[in-house]
Amino acid sequence: MAVAWPNAFVKGGFRSDIAKTFEVVAIPKPILVGKDGKIIATESELRGEKLHETLERILGITEEVE
């Protein structure tokens, strides 16, 4: 099964420096990154009902997602 978004594997997993920096303690760890490379939203803002609200707020998406 192909993943349709960028993903990575880091040697050391959850003990790696990058995992500690971004507080990755479980998978998946949703992080929305802007064009400028800055983190726009994480975790609960990108799950369930909040996902649509977050995308609407950030991207201006107003269409209903099925």
C-alpha distance (Angstrom), angle and dihedral (degrees) to the residues before:
residue distance angle dihedral
M1 . . .
A2 3.81 . .
V3 3.80 120.4 .
A4 3.81 111.8 -132.0
W5 3.82 95.9 -151.4
P6 3.79 135.4 55.1
N7 3.78 114.7 -80.9
A8 3.77 136.3 168.5
F9 3.78 144.4 -161.2
V10 3.78 118.6 -141.9
K11 3.77 121.7 -162.8
G12 3.79 107.9 -117.3
G13 3.79 93.2 34.3
F14 3.79 114.0 -152.0
R15 3.83 90.4 0.4
S16 3.82 93.4 59.0
D17 3.80 121.4 109.4
I18 3.80 92.7 -115.8
A19 3.81 92.4 51.5
K20 3.80 89.3 51.5
T21 3.82 92.2 46.4
F22 3.83 92.4 53.6
E23 3.82 93.7 35.2
V24 3.80 93.7 -120.8
V25 3.79 106.1 172.4
A26 3.81 99.3 149.6
I27 3.78 141.0 21.4
P28 2.95 128.2 -83.9
K29 3.80 99.6 40.1
P30 3.81 105.8 177.4
I31 3.80 113.3 -147.2
L32 3.80 123.3 169.3
V33 3.81 111.0 -154.2
G34 3.79 122.9 -165.1
K35 3.80 126.5 -134.9
D36 3.80 88.4 -97.2
G37 3.82 91.0 58.7
K38 3.80 94.4 -109.5
I39 3.79 121.5 131.0
I40 3.81 109.8 -107.5
A41 3.82 101.3 177.8
T42 3.80 140.8 -5.0
E43 3.77 144.3 -174.2
S44 3.82 115.5 -18.3
E45 3.82 92.1 21.5
L46 3.81 87.9 63.2
R47 3.80 101.0 44.7
G48 3.78 133.9 84.6
E49 3.80 118.4 -29.9
K50 3.81 91.6 -9.0
L51 3.81 91.4 64.6
H52 3.82 93.5 70.4
E53 3.81 91.8 43.6
T54 3.81 91.2 50.6
L55 3.81 94.1 48.0
E56 3.79 90.6 47.1
R57 3.80 91.2 50.9
I58 3.81 95.8 44.9
L59 3.80 103.6 32.2
G60 3.79 101.7 25.3
I61 3.81 92.1 -119.0
T62 3.79 108.9 160.2
E63 3.82 102.7 164.1
E64 3.79 118.8 110.2
V65 3.82 111.6 -106.5
E66 3.80 116.2 -141.8
